[in-house]
Amino acid sequence: MGIPFSYVVRNLAARRLTTILTAGGMALVVYVFATVLMLAAGLRATLVATGQPDNVVVIRRSAQTEVQSGIDRLQAGIVESLPDIATGPGGTRLVSKEPVVLINLPKRESGKPSNVTIRGVTEAGVELRPQIRLVEGRMFRPGTAEVVAGRAIAAGFRGAGVGETLRFASRDWTVVGVVDAGRTGFDSEIWGDAEQMLQAFRRGGYSSMIFRLADPERFEAVKREIEGDPRLTLEAKREARFYADQSESLARFISILGTSISVIFSIGAIIGAMITMYASVASRTAEIGTLRALGFTRGAILVAFLVEALALGLLGGVVGLVAASFMQAVTISTTNFQTFAELAFSFALTPQIVLVSLAFALGMGFIGGFLPAARAARLPIVDALRAA
């Protein structure tokens, strides 16, 4: 015969202060744990969303980033002539040859310099990124020293707002527009005309190429054609996969560091839960004896106290997740270990994070409550009734 769940709930309600303090400690740990996972998930989501499923990025073989890559004009011409490249409404081939460079710009608030990505694009390059939306000013004119800034760059760096002037590559560049890239990595870039960027940075070739496939199912065949051509030292990746790879190092570091901190904090929460449950057993010795005299088994007593500890953990987990959910409104900016460029991204709460966080909270409750529950179940009936 099992003890009713309402009995467990009434016991938690009767000890409001200890219940609130114990669940609050667990909630703080779950908050830290969930926030760390949300940070890593937000970073991955930002970079994965940067890529389009039918776009292909071509970079130099073994290069990890576009900044490390180099494609000369002869190789670019070979790739540009591939028959699998899609064409736009006007019959133009949807391929963009782009130089990508890192420069230092001072932040608006602190004045401290940080790396910012400068990308030279073509008209096709803009068309290949449908998530780009002009929110202020206008798009740069080809052949001029005009640039547009991503939303995060315009807000976070001096000289990057509409009407302001940036100086890099020994030239002054006028910011004529701000673009919103839908919280993708392009929000953290500055765009200008590709040929103007090549001249300003004195580059003889490009950093990368991007093109759209006429048939997305043909990716593997196109990849083999590019990587098997003896004239080319290039590799091709789906754009979504390429940008997902850019997040791996930083996301892994955040996850490992945050999880380690959460585990250390959880030890304190487990000890708190254990003390609370031991105190509960000590104060309810006569009650436990009465339950045993009424015919409830040791197993039923064990389960009842375990359920009480799990309920504490679940309460703390729910409160911690609710608090962590408000972090989705926060956008932070940091340096990506992979590209060494500034990247702005937001916290992201996913169903997987919710489940993992609740499991973490229940685990703390179970570990903290098992020994006290076992002690309650082992109490002899006679000794327990004498305590009354």
ABEGO torsion letter per residue (X at the ends): XBBBAAAAAAAAAABAAAAAAAAAAAAAAAAAAAAAAAAAAAAAAAAAAABBAABBBBBBBGBABAAABBBBAAAAAAAAABAABBBBAAGBBBBBBBBBBBBBBBBAAAGBBBBBBBBBBBAAAAAABAABBBABEBBBBBGBBBBBBBAAAAAABBGABBGBBBBBGGBBBBBABBBBAGGBAAAABBBBBAAAAAAAAGBABBABBBBBBABAAAAAAAAAAAAABAABBBBBBBAAAAAAAAAAAAAAAAAAAAAAAAAAAAAAAAAAAAAAAAAAAAAAAAAAAAAAAAGBBAAAAAAAAAAAAAAAAAAAAAAAAAAAAAAAABBBBBBBAAAGBBBBBBBBBBAAAAAAAAAAAAAAAAAAAAAAAAAAAABBAAAAAAAX
